[in-house]
Amino acid sequence: MPQDQLTFQNPVTAFESIEPPKQHQEEPGLDLKLEPQPDRGETSYRGTGRLTGRKALITGGDSGIGGAVAIAFAREGADVAINYLPDEEEDAQVIRKHIEEAGRTAVLIPGDLRDRDFSSELPGKAAKELGGLDILVNNAGKQISVPELGELTDEQVEATFDVNILAMYRVTRAALEHLTPGSSIINTTSVQAYRPSGHLLDYAATKGAINAFTKGLAQQLGPKGIRVNAVAPGPVWTVLQVTDGQPKEKLPKFGKDTYLGRAGQPVELAPAYVFLASPESSFVLGETLNVNGGQPTP
């Protein structure tokens, strides 16, 4: 079992170097059925009050990195609303339990971000239930591996762009009605923005777009006291990988090519989001924090 995240530890051995068996789930998939189970910080993340009284909305907050961020935010003192697809309700209820066990308010808002009306109304619903909104984490994502461009359909490209970047525009635009000076927007991009895989052409393109969106929006909102930044994960063990996000034959070696020799766990991403959400990063705008096990990026 991983040590408390605040203790001294060797990053190579801090988490198991997993060799996931070949497995498949239909989209959107569930953390509860993932083998082995991902570590979202349920037993290891210990908060220090850095987000006391804050109110956060996290898209894709039911599982994986989003779930780990939701747990961390709650243990840092924030009330948290999570958005997820209705089919992910089982995972969402687990995250709700952890938020409430931390003594914070949990708000669950199921819905598909591809629905323009829903995604535009989402921040308002969160703000109403939470009594305000000052952190937005745009984390929901779609990733489907396709080996050849000739097999990549217009329908998939459009769906990937709609979830990964177009919905980000809609949600963020609506959130601006509620965010005040001191608020923080954090977008999830990827190492794929810098080192695209041939089988993830549409996904990688959206992640590059998220980087540009982040840096441009930071220029707009910085003078208003609202900071915009991004986190770029590397190979992290989430349900995204088994819902056709990776070729099945590559799953047993997933993440082995990092300098640490292992895939990351969702809990290892959470501190980056906490930092960017907290006043400790008050002079950080338009930045992309790469949390990728050492893979070189520009």
Secondary structure, DSSP 8 states (H G I E B T S, - for coil): ----TTS---TTTSS-----------TT--GGG-SS----STTT----STTTT-EEEEETTTSHHHHHHHHHHHHTT-EEEEEE-GGGHHHHHHHHHHHHHTT--EEEEE--TTSHHHHHHHHHHHHHHHT---EEEE--------S-GGG--HHHHHHHHIIIIIHHHHHHHHHTTT--TT-EEEEE--GGGTS--TT-HHHHHHHHHHHHHHHHHHHHHGGGT-EEEEEEE-SB-SGGGTTTTS-GGGGGGTTTTSTTSS-B-GGGTHHHHHHHHSGGGTT--S-EEEESTT----
